[in-house]
Amino acid sequence: MLRNGPHKVAILADSTAVKALSALFILLALFGFATCGFAAARTIPLPRPRPAEIPEPPAEMSAEEPAPPSACRLRLTAQLAVAPSLSAPVGPGECNVEDVVRLEAVWLTDKTRVAVTPPAIVRCSFAEAIVRWVREDLAPATRAFAGPLRSIDNYAAYDCRGRNRIVGAKLSEHGKANALDVRSVKLASGSVIELTDPSADKSFRERVRKSTCARFTTVLGPGSDGYHENHIHVDLAERAGGHRMCQWDVREPGEEAVPLPQPRPTAAP
């Protein structure tokens, strides 16, 4: 056992100093860790707060609004025809045509559906003329002479080409979606009448000829230019002075076509 004395006091003093230094080191270490943690917390970026509402896209990025329907499109209603509009202009270059429809059928006044087979791709204004011709002229004539009309044979409609398919010729009205070639009509009975058949009822064909020449600016058939011996061509070509062409010989059995010289490309209809 140690006795009380100077040595014991010195030992106690040294022990106290060691404990004080140890406590100081512990405090410094804790302070250092806290400082590092605070610094690290300041360097770590926090996520941005979510906006209250999703901003609208700039005006220049909004989808382009479709063009309003034309006056013709508004007139050509579903009560008159099955003629859906095409979503975009058709054809390249000078054959590029706007306001085009696919004429699938005509509704008669008695709600009878007259099909266009196959459907004709034509401009709206020309489709409107065809619809009125079928409703007001062709269907009544067919009913009077043969029976109810059920369809018309679309021999050719829109086609980007020169007149009469001659290379270098002036653009055909077919290339403007402004023409239709009709070869025959079909009745409700299933029988077919070819408009250029000499054996078909002449009075009927003459009545159809008269109505087409009254409604369209160009009518070409047998006897016109040698290119329309088996079908009737109608269009709404615009000419100087409002000039019209009606060239369709309504022939009888036994009559033969007189061959005509081939027209020049610039003059061929």
Contacts in CASP RR format, 6 or more apart in sequence:
PFRMAT RR
TARGET T0000
AUTHOR 0000-0000-0000
METHOD contacts of the structure
MODEL  1
MLRNGPHKVAILADSTAVKALSALFILLALFGFATCGFAAARTIPLPRPR
PAEIPEPPAEMSAEEPAPPSACRLRLTAQLAVAPSLSAPVGPGECNVEDV
VRLEAVWLTDKTRVAVTPPAIVRCSFAEAIVRWVREDLAPATRAFAGPLR
SIDNYAAYDCRGRNRIVGAKLSEHGKANALDVRSVKLASGSVIELTDPSA
DKSFRERVRKSTCARFTTVLGPGSDGYHENHIHVDLAERAGGHRMCQWDV
REPGEEAVPLPQPRPTAAP
2 8 0 8 1.000
69 85 0 8 1.000
70 99 0 8 1.000
70 124 0 8 1.000
72 99 0 8 1.000
72 124 0 8 1.000
72 125 0 8 1.000
72 128 0 8 1.000
73 85 0 8 1.000
73 99 0 8 1.000
73 101 0 8 1.000
73 124 0 8 1.000
75 128 0 8 1.000
76 83 0 8 1.000
76 101 0 8 1.000
76 124 0 8 1.000
76 127 0 8 1.000
76 128 0 8 1.000
76 131 0 8 1.000
79 107 0 8 1.000
80 106 0 8 1.000
80 107 0 8 1.000
80 131 0 8 1.000
80 135 0 8 1.000
81 103 0 8 1.000
81 104 0 8 1.000
81 105 0 8 1.000
81 106 0 8 1.000
81 107 0 8 1.000
81 127 0 8 1.000
81 131 0 8 1.000
82 103 0 8 1.000
82 104 0 8 1.000
82 105 0 8 1.000
82 106 0 8 1.000
82 107 0 8 1.000
82 113 0 8 1.000
83 101 0 8 1.000
83 102 0 8 1.000
83 103 0 8 1.000
83 104 0 8 1.000
83 124 0 8 1.000
83 127 0 8 1.000
83 131 0 8 1.000
84 101 0 8 1.000
84 102 0 8 1.000
84 104 0 8 1.000
85 99 0 8 1.000
85 100 0 8 1.000
85 101 0 8 1.000
85 124 0 8 1.000
86 100 0 8 1.000
86 101 0 8 1.000
86 102 0 8 1.000
86 121 0 8 1.000
89 96 0 8 1.000
89 97 0 8 1.000
89 98 0 8 1.000
89 100 0 8 1.000
90 96 0 8 1.000
90 97 0 8 1.000
90 100 0 8 1.000
90 121 0 8 1.000
90 158 0 8 1.000
90 177 0 8 1.000
91 97 0 8 1.000
91 160 0 8 1.000
92 160 0 8 1.000
94 171 0 8 1.000
95 160 0 8 1.000
95 171 0 8 1.000
95 175 0 8 1.000
95 176 0 8 1.000
97 123 0 8 1.000
97 158 0 8 1.000
97 175 0 8 1.000
97 176 0 8 1.000
97 177 0 8 1.000
98 123 0 8 1.000
99 123 0 8 1.000
99 124 0 8 1.000
99 125 0 8 1.000
100 121 0 8 1.000
100 122 0 8 1.000
100 123 0 8 1.000
100 124 0 8 1.000
100 158 0 8 1.000
100 177 0 8 1.000
101 121 0 8 1.000
101 122 0 8 1.000
101 123 0 8 1.000
101 124 0 8 1.000
101 127 0 8 1.000
102 119 0 8 1.000
102 120 0 8 1.000
102 121 0 8 1.000
103 116 0 8 1.000
103 119 0 8 1.000
103 120 0 8 1.000
103 121 0 8 1.000
103 122 0 8 1.000
103 127 0 8 1.000
103 130 0 8 1.000
103 131 0 8 1.000
103 157 0 8 1.000
104 115 0 8 1.000
104 116 0 8 1.000
104 119 0 8 1.000
105 113 0 8 1.000
105 114 0 8 1.000
105 115 0 8 1.000
105 116 0 8 1.000
106 113 0 8 1.000
106 114 0 8 1.000
106 116 0 8 1.000
106 130 0 8 1.000
106 131 0 8 1.000
106 134 0 8 1.000
106 135 0 8 1.000
107 113 0 8 1.000
107 114 0 8 1.000
107 135 0 8 1.000
108 114 0 8 1.000
108 134 0 8 1.000
108 135 0 8 1.000
108 139 0 8 1.000
108 149 0 8 1.000
109 135 0 8 1.000
112 139 0 8 1.000
112 148 0 8 1.000
112 149 0 8 1.000
112 150 0 8 1.000
114 134 0 8 1.000
114 139 0 8 1.000
114 149 0 8 1.000
114 150 0 8 1.000
114 151 0 8 1.000
114 152 0 8 1.000
115 150 0 8 1.000
115 151 0 8 1.000
115 152 0 8 1.000
116 130 0 8 1.000
116 151 0 8 1.000
116 152 0 8 1.000
116 154 0 8 1.000
117 151 0 8 1.000
117 152 0 8 1.000
117 153 0 8 1.000
117 154 0 8 1.000
118 154 0 8 1.000
119 154 0 8 1.000
120 127 0 8 1.000
120 130 0 8 1.000
120 154 0 8 1.000
120 157 0 8 1.000
120 158 0 8 1.000
120 180 0 8 1.000
121 157 0 8 1.000
121 158 0 8 1.000
121 177 0 8 1.000
122 130 0 8 1.000
122 157 0 8 1.000
122 158 0 8 1.000
122 177 0 8 1.000
122 178 0 8 1.000
122 179 0 8 1.000
122 180 0 8 1.000
123 176 0 8 1.000
123 177 0 8 1.000
123 178 0 8 1.000
125 178 0 8 1.000
125 236 0 8 1.000
126 177 0 8 1.000
126 178 0 8 1.000
126 179 0 8 1.000
126 180 0 8 1.000
126 235 0 8 1.000
126 236 0 8 1.000
129 215 0 8 1.000
129 216 0 8 1.000
129 236 0 8 1.000
130 180 0 8 1.000
132 215 0 8 1.000
133 211 0 8 1.000
133 212 0 8 1.000
133 215 0 8 1.000
133 216 0 8 1.000
134 149 0 8 1.000
134 152 0 8 1.000
137 208 0 8 1.000
137 211 0 8 1.000
137 212 0 8 1.000
137 215 0 8 1.000
138 149 0 8 1.000
138 152 0 8 1.000
138 185 0 8 1.000
138 208 0 8 1.000
138 211 0 8 1.000
139 148 0 8 1.000
139 149 0 8 1.000
141 204 0 8 1.000
141 207 0 8 1.000
141 208 0 8 1.000
141 211 0 8 1.000
142 148 0 8 1.000
142 149 0 8 1.000
142 185 0 8 1.000
142 187 0 8 1.000
142 193 0 8 1.000
142 204 0 8 1.000
143 149 0 8 1.000
144 204 0 8 1.000
145 201 0 8 1.000
145 203 0 8 1.000
145 204 0 8 1.000
145 207 0 8 1.000
146 187 0 8 1.000
146 191 0 8 1.000
146 193 0 8 1.000
146 201 0 8 1.000
146 204 0 8 1.000
147 187 0 8 1.000
147 188 0 8 1.000
147 189 0 8 1.000
148 187 0 8 1.000
148 188 0 8 1.000
149 185 0 8 1.000
149 186 0 8 1.000
149 187 0 8 1.000
149 188 0 8 1.000
150 186 0 8 1.000
150 187 0 8 1.000
150 188 0 8 1.000
150 190 0 8 1.000
151 185 0 8 1.000
151 186 0 8 1.000
152 182 0 8 1.000
152 184 0 8 1.000
152 185 0 8 1.000
152 186 0 8 1.000
153 182 0 8 1.000
153 183 0 8 1.000
153 184 0 8 1.000
153 185 0 8 1.000
153 186 0 8 1.000
153 192 0 8 1.000
154 180 0 8 1.000
154 181 0 8 1.000
154 182 0 8 1.000
155 181 0 8 1.000
155 182 0 8 1.000
155 183 0 8 1.000
155 231 0 8 1.000
156 174 0 8 1.000
156 179 0 8 1.000
156 180 0 8 1.000
156 181 0 8 1.000
156 231 0 8 1.000
157 174 0 8 1.000
157 177 0 8 1.000
157 179 0 8 1.000
157 180 0 8 1.000
157 181 0 8 1.000
158 174 0 8 1.000
158 175 0 8 1.000
158 177 0 8 1.000
159 172 0 8 1.000
159 174 0 8 1.000
159 175 0 8 1.000
160 174 0 8 1.000
160 175 0 8 1.000
161 171 0 8 1.000
161 172 0 8 1.000
161 174 0 8 1.000
161 175 0 8 1.000
162 168 0 8 1.000
162 169 0 8 1.000
162 170 0 8 1.000
162 171 0 8 1.000
162 172 0 8 1.000
162 175 0 8 1.000
163 169 0 8 1.000
163 170 0 8 1.000
163 171 0 8 1.000
163 172 0 8 1.000
163 265 0 8 1.000
163 268 0 8 1.000
163 269 0 8 1.000
164 172 0 8 1.000
164 225 0 8 1.000
164 227 0 8 1.000
164 263 0 8 1.000
164 268 0 8 1.000
164 269 0 8 1.000
166 265 0 8 1.000
166 268 0 8 1.000
168 265 0 8 1.000
169 265 0 8 1.000
169 266 0 8 1.000
169 268 0 8 1.000
170 265 0 8 1.000
170 266 0 8 1.000
170 268 0 8 1.000
172 179 0 8 1.000
173 179 0 8 1.000
173 218 0 8 1.000
173 235 0 8 1.000
173 236 0 8 1.000
173 237 0 8 1.000
174 181 0 8 1.000
174 235 0 8 1.000
178 235 0 8 1.000
178 236 0 8 1.000
178 237 0 8 1.000
179 218 0 8 1.000
179 233 0 8 1.000
179 234 0 8 1.000
179 235 0 8 1.000
179 236 0 8 1.000
179 237 0 8 1.000
180 233 0 8 1.000
180 234 0 8 1.000
180 235 0 8 1.000
181 228 0 8 1.000
181 231 0 8 1.000
181 232 0 8 1.000
181 233 0 8 1.000
181 234 0 8 1.000
182 195 0 8 1.000
182 231 0 8 1.000
182 232 0 8 1.000
182 234 0 8 1.000
183 194 0 8 1.000
183 195 0 8 1.000
183 196 0 8 1.000
183 230 0 8 1.000
183 231 0 8 1.000
183 232 0 8 1.000
184 192 0 8 1.000
184 193 0 8 1.000
184 194 0 8 1.000
184 195 0 8 1.000
185 192 0 8 1.000
185 193 0 8 1.000
185 195 0 8 1.000
186 192 0 8 1.000
186 193 0 8 1.000
187 193 0 8 1.000
193 200 0 8 1.000
193 201 0 8 1.000
193 204 0 8 1.000
194 200 0 8 1.000
194 230 0 8 1.000
195 205 0 8 1.000
195 208 0 8 1.000
195 231 0 8 1.000
195 232 0 8 1.000
196 221 0 8 1.000
196 222 0 8 1.000
196 229 0 8 1.000
196 230 0 8 1.000
196 231 0 8 1.000
196 232 0 8 1.000
198 251 0 8 1.000
198 252 0 8 1.000
198 253 0 8 1.000
198 254 0 8 1.000
198 255 0 8 1.000
199 253 0 8 1.000
202 250 0 8 1.000
202 252 0 8 1.000
205 250 0 8 1.000
206 250 0 8 1.000
209 219 0 8 1.000
209 246 0 8 1.000
209 248 0 8 1.000
209 250 0 8 1.000
212 219 0 8 1.000
212 232 0 8 1.000
212 234 0 8 1.000
212 246 0 8 1.000
212 248 0 8 1.000
213 219 0 8 1.000
213 244 0 8 1.000
213 246 0 8 1.000
213 248 0 8 1.000
215 234 0 8 1.000
216 234 0 8 1.000
216 235 0 8 1.000
216 236 0 8 1.000
217 235 0 8 1.000
217 236 0 8 1.000
217 237 0 8 1.000
217 238 0 8 1.000
217 239 0 8 1.000
217 242 0 8 1.000
217 243 0 8 1.000
217 244 0 8 1.000
217 245 0 8 1.000
218 233 0 8 1.000
218 234 0 8 1.000
218 235 0 8 1.000
218 236 0 8 1.000
218 237 0 8 1.000
218 244 0 8 1.000
218 245 0 8 1.000
218 269 0 8 1.000
219 232 0 8 1.000
219 233 0 8 1.000
219 234 0 8 1.000
219 245 0 8 1.000
219 246 0 8 1.000
219 247 0 8 1.000
219 248 0 8 1.000
220 227 0 8 1.000
220 228 0 8 1.000
220 232 0 8 1.000
220 233 0 8 1.000
220 245 0 8 1.000
220 247 0 8 1.000
220 248 0 8 1.000
220 269 0 8 1.000
221 228 0 8 1.000
221 229 0 8 1.000
221 231 0 8 1.000
221 232 0 8 1.000
221 233 0 8 1.000
221 247 0 8 1.000
221 248 0 8 1.000
221 249 0 8 1.000
222 228 0 8 1.000
222 229 0 8 1.000
222 248 0 8 1.000
222 249 0 8 1.000
222 251 0 8 1.000
222 257 0 8 1.000
223 229 0 8 1.000
223 247 0 8 1.000
223 248 0 8 1.000
223 249 0 8 1.000
223 257 0 8 1.000
223 258 0 8 1.000
223 260 0 8 1.000
224 247 0 8 1.000
224 248 0 8 1.000
224 249 0 8 1.000
224 269 0 8 1.000
225 247 0 8 1.000
225 260 0 8 1.000
225 262 0 8 1.000
225 263 0 8 1.000
225 268 0 8 1.000
225 269 0 8 1.000
226 257 0 8 1.000
226 259 0 8 1.000
226 260 0 8 1.000
227 268 0 8 1.000
229 257 0 8 1.000
232 248 0 8 1.000
233 269 0 8 1.000
245 269 0 8 1.000
249 257 0 8 1.000
251 257 0 8 1.000
263 269 0 8 1.000
END
